[in-house]
Every structure is written in C-alpha cells, then in structure tokens.
Amino acid sequence: MDKASHFDIEALTMLEEIMEDEFSELVEVFISDSDPRIPALKQALEKKDVATLRELSHSFKGASGNLSALPLADLCFKIEEKSRDGQIDGTDELIEQVEQEYLAVKSTLLSMI
C-alpha cells in the first residue's frame, strides 16, 4: 500500500517520533472514534439531516488532519462544504469515497503499531 497517497508522510513521521510510545494509543483512539463515523454519515444523509452531516464531517476532517491523513480530511471537507450550503446531491458518492479512503488509512495506521 502506498502510504504517500494517503498521508503527508513527513508530518506523520514527525507525529510518530514526537508521540513515541503513545503513538499506538493515538491510532487506537482515532480508529475507535472513526469506525462509527461512516454509518453515522450514511444515516444523516438518509435522514437528509444536513446539520448532522456538517458536524460529523467537520469532526472527521479534524481528526483525519491531526493524523496527517490529508486526502481523507479533504473528502470530509467536501461533505462539510456541501452540507453547509444545504446541498446533499452527490454526497452519497463522497461518503463512499470517505469510506474507501478511511479503510486504507486505518489499514496503514494499524500496520504501523
């Protein structure tokens, strides 16, 4: 798996070095917090709840950015923007992309701990 296509490698390496032994805990917390986000995004879209879509995608964007998973953060930002504008057309495709990217990010992070 090409880590560079899913992360800012320099920032991730620096984070891993700074966190040292606590990096694995950070990864585990990220995953336990993130696993329920995809179903929650799908449910919010199904209910056409743009406020919840915006909040979920905003927090997922921040958590992803904190771990240097910039493509995932960017996809979350796109959902956040759409929901802020009250637009949900095409959001189902974006959520699918978020899900695929998250699975790649999760797999990579788990291989690092």
C-alpha positions in Angstrom: 0.0 0.0 0.0 1.3 3.4 -1.0 1.4 5.4 2.3 2.2 8.6 0.4 -1.1 8.5 -1.4 -3.0 8.5 1.9 -0.8 10.6 4.3 1.5 13.6 4.5 4.5 11.3 5.2 6.7 13.9 6.7 4.1 15.1 9.1 3.1 11.5 10.0 6.7 10.6 10.7 7.2 13.6 12.9 4.0 12.8 14.8 5.1 9.2 15.3 8.5 10.4 16.6 7.0 13.0 18.9 4.4 10.7 20.3 6.8 7.8 20.7 5.1 5.0 22.7 1.8 6.9 22.8 1.5 6.8 19.0 -0.2 3.4 19.1 -2.7 4.8 21.7 -3.4 7.8 19.4 -4.0 5.4 16.5 -6.3 3.2 18.5 -8.3 6.2 19.7 -8.6 7.6 16.2 -9.9 4.2 14.9 -12.4 3.7 17.8 -13.7 7.2 17.3 -13.7 6.9 13.5 -15.3 3.5 12.9 -18.8 4.7 13.8 -18.5 7.8 11.7 -19.2 6.2 8.3 -22.5 4.6 9.4 -23.4 7.9 11.1 -22.7 9.9 7.9 -24.9 7.5 5.9 -27.7 7.7 8.4 -27.6 11.5 8.5 -27.7 11.5 4.6 -30.6 9.1 4.6 -32.5 11.4 7.0 -31.4 14.5 4.9 -30.0 15.9 8.2 -27.5 18.5 6.8 -26.6 19.8 10.2 -25.5 16.4 11.5 -23.7 15.8 8.2 -21.8 19.0 8.6 -20.9 18.3 12.2 -19.8 14.7 11.6 -17.8 15.6 8.5 -16.2 18.6 10.3 -15.1 16.5 13.3 -13.9 13.6 11.0 -11.9 16.2 8.9 -10.2 17.5 12.0 -9.3 14.0 13.4 -8.0 12.9 10.0 -6.0 16.1 9.6 -4.5 15.6 13.0 -3.1 12.2 11.9 -1.9 13.7 8.5 -4.5 11.7 6.5 -4.9 14.7 4.2 -6.9 13.0 1.4 -9.4 11.7 3.9 -9.6 15.1 5.6 -10.2 16.7 2.1 -13.0 14.4 1.3 -14.6 15.1 4.7 -14.2 18.8 4.0 -16.1 18.4 0.7 -19.0 16.9 2.6 -18.8 19.6 5.1 -19.0 22.3 2.4 -21.9 20.7 0.7 -23.9 20.3 3.9 -23.1 23.9 4.9 -24.6 25.0 1.7 -27.6 22.7 2.2 -26.7 20.6 -0.8 -26.8 16.8 -0.5 -26.7 15.9 -4.1 -23.6 13.7 -4.7 -23.0 13.3 -1.0 -23.6 9.5 -1.2 -20.6 9.2 -3.6 -18.5 11.3 -1.4 -19.4 9.1 1.6 -18.4 6.1 -0.4 -15.0 7.7 -1.2 -14.6 8.6 2.5 -15.3 5.0 3.5 -12.7 3.6 1.0 -10.1 6.2 2.0 -10.7 5.6 5.7 -10.3 1.8 5.2 -6.9 2.5 3.5 -5.9 4.9 6.3 -7.0 2.5 9.0 -5.1 -0.4 7.4 -1.9 1.7 7.1 -2.1 3.0 10.7 -2.7 -0.5 12.1 0.4 -1.7 10.2 2.4 1.0 12.0 1.6 -0.1 15.5 
